[in-house]
Amino acid sequence: MKKEMTTQDWLDLSERFEPGCANWQAPVVWDHGRGAEIWDVEGKHYFDWTSGVLVTNVGHAHPHLAEAISGQAGRLLNTFDFPTPQRLTLAQKIIEAMPPHLDKVIFMTTGAEAMDASLRIARRYTQKFEIVAFWGGFHGRSYGPMSVTGLAKIKRHFGPMVPGTILAPYPYCYRCPFEKAYPECDIFCLTFLDKVVETESSGYLGGVIVEPYQGTSGFVFPPPGYMRRLEEWAKKRGLVFILDEVQSSYGRTGKMWALEHENLKPDVLCLGKGIGSGAPIAAVVSTTEIFSCLSTGEMSSTMGGNPLSCAGALAVLEIMAEERLVEKAASNGEYLKNHLLRLMKKFSFIGDVRGMGLVYGIEFVKDRTTKEPAADLAREVVLKCVANGLMCGKLGIYGNVMRVAPPLVITKEQIDKSVAILESVLSTF
Ligand SMILES: Cc1ncc(COP(=O)(O)O)c(C=O)c1O
């Protein structure tokens, strides 16, 4: 009889055949999921606080999404740049859901590909090569996006980067580099931005690239008003304002697009992750005027806009509307946030809880006064949570932030049960 493969058997295969350069995760081999729950290859059950990596917003194995993808797989998989009804309908639906000034969209496969395209568009449109990006920002791992990423650990020994990036401080208020406090600071980091540009720019500044909140850096949310003022700053200088919503879109923050929180009007908007909720697709949205800087054949992608992913992304939009997932993310998110704030009061090694909708970071510290990051503790908490049936991970500039980002279909009952696991784990430290 053939031996059943255990988790350890699969992990041994990983060690033998994979290079080991992916992100650290607790030692679990996923088998299948349903909604906000997951089962591993040994049949163990977990509540999911990862959504993959903020991807599966409509939940794992949603029957409508599965049906759309499998139906399309039996019809047509790839047409390259020949249009298909799936791609065109998706383009129409996405543009209809956008702020009115954004009227054109091109599909890509991954977030990094979309970000790379946005950088090329900004350069071509402005004929300038410099771009303001932010400390702690993350935009992907290919060379363009990596070059505008503000995390040394992502870039280490991969240099030289693509020239032209001007990095400025992002408002990580919990660890303000200027040791100021909001709102008394009046968002001093924006005033400082002028100094950075005066010092760094050689006169060819063309754009600004920014995340509405920084995901990879540990779910760092800017204070209210920051994004609006940054956009005004960019527009006053005639810069292309690129908003990276690869992670923050599709209801994650309790709005369909994070830009809605401050009524932003980006020149270029990048989507990824949740757009396909697991179907590999990303998008760059902009205006007819900006896209007109590209001629025929200057931007396309072999897999971008393929009918399989587009069929999936269309189903995602339908599911989100039918199940009112944006509203659910907002209300269940508040519910989850209150639980997390309660835990912060109870456990002194939680230095900060921040987020909105269904995306939160729990920042672990050794001491609330010194704020010394507690990466080891975060790792132990994650390992124990996973062992007890809560799928989660950690990230952040210092590796000390627990990621709380369940699929948007999570119910209040599932929130209660998953928070109870976290609370009992925290009580052991
Ligand atoms: C804000 C942001 N931009 C871009 C990317 C890159 O996306 P991908 O991994 O699909 O290339 C990510 C991925 O984590 C992200 O969080």
The ligand as an SDF file (V2000), in Angstrom:
LIG
                    3D

 16 16  0  0  0  0  0  0  0  0999 V2000
    1.9200   46.8990   -2.0700 C   0  0  0  0  0  0  0  0  0  0  0  0
    2.4780   45.8110   -2.9230 C   0  0  0  0  0  0  0  0  0  0  0  0
    2.8850   46.1000   -4.1690 N   0  0  0  0  0  0  0  0  0  0  0  0
    3.3850   45.1640   -4.9840 C   0  0  0  0  0  0  0  0  0  0  0  0
    3.5220   43.8500   -4.5630 C   0  0  0  0  0  0  0  0  0  0  0  0
    4.1010   42.8080   -5.4810 C   0  0  0  0  0  0  0  0  0  0  0  0
    3.1020   41.9310   -5.8860 O   0  0  0  0  0  0  0  0  0  0  0  0
    3.4700   40.4770   -6.4810 P   0  0  0  0  0  0  0  0  0  0  0  0
    4.0450   39.6740   -5.3640 O   0  0  0  0  0  0  0  0  0  0  0  0
    2.1480   39.9490   -6.9690 O   0  0  0  0  0  0  0  0  0  0  0  0
    4.4280   40.6960   -7.5820 O   0  0  0  0  0  0  0  0  0  0  0  0
    3.1120   43.5060   -3.2760 C   0  0  0  0  0  0  0  0  0  0  0  0
    3.2420   42.1270   -2.7920 C   0  0  0  0  0  0  0  0  0  0  0  0
    3.2590   41.8150   -1.6360 O   0  0  0  0  0  0  0  0  0  0  0  0
    2.5740   44.5080   -2.4310 C   0  0  0  0  0  0  0  0  0  0  0  0
    2.1790   44.2470   -1.1800 O   0  0  0  0  0  0  0  0  0  0  0  0
  1  2  1  0
  2  3  1  0
  2 15  2  0
  3  4  2  0
  4  5  1  0
  5  6  1  0
  5 12  2  0
  6  7  1  0
  7  8  1  0
  8  9  2  0
  8 10  1  0
  8 11  1  0
 12 13  1  0
 12 15  1  0
 13 14  2  0
 15 16  1  0
M  END
$$$$
